[in-house]
Amino acid sequence: MSDTDPIDQAFRDIMEKVYWIENLSEAETELVKWLNKMDDDLKQLLIERRKKYCGNPMSVFEIIGLQNYLDQNERNKKDLEYRIAMAKELIDMGLLLQCLPVWNNIEVKVKAKVLAPLYKASYAYELALKNGIKDIDETHLNKSIEMAETALEKADDLGLLSELKSFVENSLGKFVSSTFN
């Protein structure tokens, strides 16, 4: 019996597959195929995982914390630590897009335009850090940043970044209100 989480394994498999497809539109096509043939049990597990992630205020706070770090250290843009934080913040923002109410109304082909580069970014980030911070793979780190930026550009083209900003502001407002009640 394996202790491997089926959701983690499924995502690891598709992220790896998408990552190694060089052409982004071919990667999107492969992702659409995977999303369309996903079984109902896995879909249900994904929905439950997403609800848990989206309902956790720390998902929003982590992005804000990373953004504050980046703002305060902007003069160090070329430093490795800054670039690692930048990649993480961009990927986390991309993941948070799936928490938007409008996300459920977007067709799979359109979601794949955002998710394919996001999955490439996530897998590249993993590869960059696989040997630890002392022995980081900067090629994969650069790829991670590039693909995360691409994912967010595609999200912006769909009007999702303004939705994300509102979502983050509303989440913070709810948290602050509940803290003082």
Disulfide bonds with the S-S distance in Angstrom:
Cys54-Cys99 1.96
